[in-house]
Amino acid sequence: MDVSTLTIKEAGEKLASGELTAVDYAQGCLDAIANGNENLNAFLEVSQTALDEAASIDARRAAGESLGSLAGIPIGLKDNMLVRGWGSTSGSQILEGYRGAYDSTITQRLQAAGAILIGRTNMDEFAMGSSTETSHHGASCNPWDAQKVPGGSSGGSAVAVAAGFIPAALGSDTGGSIRQPASLCGVVGLKPTYGRVSRYGLMALASSFDQIGPITRTVEDAALILEAIEGRDPKDGTSVELTNTTVPALIEKSVDGMTLGVPKEYFASGMDAHVASVVHEAIAELERAGAKIQEISMPHSEYALAAYYIIQPAEASSNLGRFDGLRYGYHSSGENLPETYKRTRGEGFGKEVKRRIMLGSYTLSAGYYDAYYRKALKVRTLIKRDFDEAFKRVDAIVCPTSPSVAWNLGEKFDDPLAMYLADIYTVTANLATVPGLSVPCGFVDGLPVGLQILAKPFDEYTLFRVGATYQDRTNWHKQSPT
């Protein structure tokens, strides 16, 4: 059986009926990875115990035991999420040889739901990048055109799902790192509300932004994953006790009576005109489905990218201070301790990571803190107020995920400002801590385009409702690269 196009829901039904076994499903995914990964570089490592875990699921099912909602479903994990005994490098040379000493909370919750952790996926180094090209393990390639980038930093996870290797993977989203590669690879990507999913066991980039979320083929599958991993975690002080947990069966495929806001600032100059046309048509489809479309203004969004690239490097410079080569990972010897630190970090970190560490250290230094960092925090507050005001008038916001389709490998690699602009429509959600969803909505020159949906904090249900309605009326999510 060809398992490359199965959704989680479809696979779950076949597993439950006995039409498909967990072992056959896992083997099909492992075979697909073995056959296609060399050209796409989505996976860095595959599990050596996946088939044993799948056999255990089959045996428990045959014995009539109660199984979790993801029993027998293969899922990939981004390289910055810890699994005991697995390699965990966060795409960096400085963690070369490091293996997870404990399981992240999301690992434990996926396993409790019966998922088969199939392997770890490629990513930009320490999640710093928008193309997966900064990975120490080499760039991943877009399955729609192997000469194009897949987006980043969760590019490996998006490629793995889009290429049909696995039905779902987890990524982390700091400024769009789930939604942007999902858009460029033609799959669904969800950034939950900050605090909805535990970050325990996730290697931190920017602690006030980072959030784990799923990349899948359908909106319903994203809801199924979220249902399994969300919720309060005593090990993560930023996680929240939920009053409205995710129930995929309750997702309504209707937008009748809803008001959807379209920010005029999100269709500014610099956006590809063809991408804009595709997104406008997707919004028109939602209007035909019964939604009221209302233009809104997000007046401080023009400052979002600047604020983000001050706050994020500042937090990154602090979080990455722990990597000194003395306790784990890459080590380079020097004549004395300061020289050892300098050589280890100089050799172990890539160019983009060093750039952001220096930028973050600069903006936090005496004399510049007030001029840059404090001002960026004030802008962050204003952006959150923009969203608060908008959600008084609309149920959700619809807009582009990315200003362009995938670009050529190497095209923007030496131009960091051009690379940062790829996040222009996604960083606002992280600054305001609201949830965001990207769904495929068409193609430009044979490459996928994503529609982004944003909602109030902890109102993922509205995201799922709008996204599922759109997918119910279109077939873009059913398209697969050859």
GINORMO-V484159 format. One record per helix or strand of 3 or more residues. SS is the DSSP state (~ for helix, > for strand). FROM is the first residue (numbers start at 1). LEN is the number of residues. If there is no record, write none. Layout:
# GINORMO-V484159
SS;FROM;LEN, SS;FROM;LEN
This chain:
# GINORMO-V484159
~;8;10, ~;22;19, >;43;4, ~;50;13, >;74;5, ~;93;3, ~;105;8, >;116;6, ~;125;3, ~;155;8, >;168;6, ~;179;7, >;188;4, >;211;6, ~;219;11, ~;248;3, >;259;5, ~;264;4, ~;273;16, >;292;5, ~;301;22, ~;337;12, ~;351;14, ~;369;22, >;396;5, ~;416;8, ~;427;6, >;436;9, >;447;8, ~;460;14, ~;476;3
